[in-house]
């Protein structure tokens, strides 16, 4: 997962344009249907010589307990007004915690899990 944080809208538009163009020689690009932005953005991409298409991106509709707009990413919530970061407990509602957990099987499972949880929360 990628995250791009900038107060500069032109930088954000450039990043989105680059990720949408991707690396054609590798057949790699970002899926706009899976891309989430903090505010509604549409970019123009060149598809053929001189022809462009509009690519809209979904914006986050999440709100924190203060009612401010938040951007979810990898189990965290970024308050787009204050820059505060908190844990996205809603992501794990309904038993999804196991979906986002990596468990090592090398005899140190408990220690590694504790380390990962501490790194995640702190």
Secondary structure in CASP SS format (residue, H / E / C, confidence):
PFRMAT SS
TARGET T0000
AUTHOR 0000-0000-0000
METHOD secondary structure of the structure
MODEL  1
X C 1.00
X C 1.00
X C 1.00
X C 1.00
X C 1.00
X C 1.00
X C 1.00
X C 1.00
X H 1.00
X H 1.00
X H 1.00
X H 1.00
X H 1.00
X H 1.00
X H 1.00
X H 1.00
X H 1.00
X H 1.00
X H 1.00
X H 1.00
X H 1.00
X C 1.00
X E 1.00
X C 1.00
X C 1.00
X C 1.00
X C 1.00
X E 1.00
X C 1.00
X C 1.00
X C 1.00
X H 1.00
X H 1.00
X H 1.00
X C 1.00
X E 1.00
X E 1.00
X C 1.00
X C 1.00
X C 1.00
X E 1.00
X E 1.00
X E 1.00
X E 1.00
X E 1.00
X E 1.00
X E 1.00
X E 1.00
X C 1.00
X C 1.00
X E 1.00
X E 1.00
X E 1.00
X E 1.00
X E 1.00
X E 1.00
X E 1.00
X E 1.00
X E 1.00
X C 1.00
X C 1.00
X C 1.00
X E 1.00
X C 1.00
X C 1.00
X C 1.00
X C 1.00
X C 1.00
X E 1.00
X E 1.00
X E 1.00
X E 1.00
X E 1.00
X C 1.00
X C 1.00
X E 1.00
X E 1.00
X E 1.00
X E 1.00
X C 1.00
X C 1.00
X C 1.00
X C 1.00
X C 1.00
X E 1.00
X E 1.00
X E 1.00
X C 1.00
X H 1.00
X H 1.00
X H 1.00
X H 1.00
X C 1.00
X C 1.00
X C 1.00
X H 1.00
X H 1.00
X H 1.00
X H 1.00
X H 1.00
X C 1.00
X C 1.00
X C 1.00
X C 1.00
X C 1.00
X C 1.00
X C 1.00
X C 1.00
X H 1.00
X H 1.00
X H 1.00
X H 1.00
X H 1.00
X H 1.00
X H 1.00
X H 1.00
X H 1.00
X H 1.00
X H 1.00
X H 1.00
X H 1.00
X C 1.00
END
